[in-house]
Amino acid sequence: MTLTELSREVGVTLANLSILKNDRAKAIRFSTLAAICRVLDCQIGDLLVID
C-alpha cells in the first residue's frame, strides 16, 4: 500500500503521514493510530518501537 492510499483510507493528510513515517512526529492521536492499525490490519505494538 502506498502512503497516498493509506492517507486516503485513514483520513489523514499525506503530509502528516510523511511526518510519522520519517520519525519527525512529536505526538500522534490515539484515534489516528487506531485508524492506521485498522487499515493495515495490525496491532499498535507493530507500529511503535522504543529506542
C-alpha positions as CSV (number, residue, x, y, z in Angstrom):
1,M,0.0,0.0,0.0
2,T,1.3,3.4,-0.9
3,L,1.4,6.3,1.6
4,T,-1.1,8.1,-0.7
5,E,-3.5,5.1,-0.4
6,L,-3.0,4.9,3.3
7,S,-3.7,8.6,3.7
8,R,-6.9,8.3,1.8
9,E,-8.1,5.2,3.8
10,V,-7.2,6.6,7.2
11,G,-8.4,10.2,6.5
12,V,-5.0,11.8,7.5
13,T,-3.2,14.1,5.2
14,L,-0.2,12.8,3.2
15,A,2.0,15.4,4.9
16,N,1.1,14.2,8.4
17,L,1.6,10.5,7.4
18,S,5.0,11.5,6.0
19,I,5.9,13.2,9.3
20,L,5.0,10.0,11.1
21,K,6.9,7.8,8.7
22,N,10.0,9.8,8.9
23,D,10.1,9.8,12.7
24,R,9.6,13.5,13.0
25,A,6.3,13.5,14.9
26,K,6.2,14.7,18.4
27,A,2.8,13.2,19.1
28,I,0.0,11.1,17.5
29,R,-3.6,10.9,18.3
30,F,-4.8,7.5,19.5
31,S,-7.7,7.7,17.0
32,T,-5.2,8.1,14.2
33,L,-3.0,5.3,15.4
34,A,-6.1,3.1,15.7
35,A,-7.3,4.0,12.2
36,I,-3.9,3.1,10.8
37,C,-3.9,-0.2,12.5
38,R,-7.4,-0.9,11.3
39,V,-6.4,-0.2,7.7
40,L,-3.2,-2.2,7.9
41,D,-4.7,-5.0,10.0
42,C,-2.0,-4.8,12.7
43,Q,-1.7,-4.0,16.4
44,I,-0.4,-0.8,17.8
45,G,2.7,-2.6,19.1
46,D,3.5,-3.5,15.5
47,L,4.0,0.2,14.7
48,L,5.6,1.6,17.8
49,V,9.3,1.0,18.7
50,I,11.1,2.2,21.7
51,D,14.8,3.1,21.0
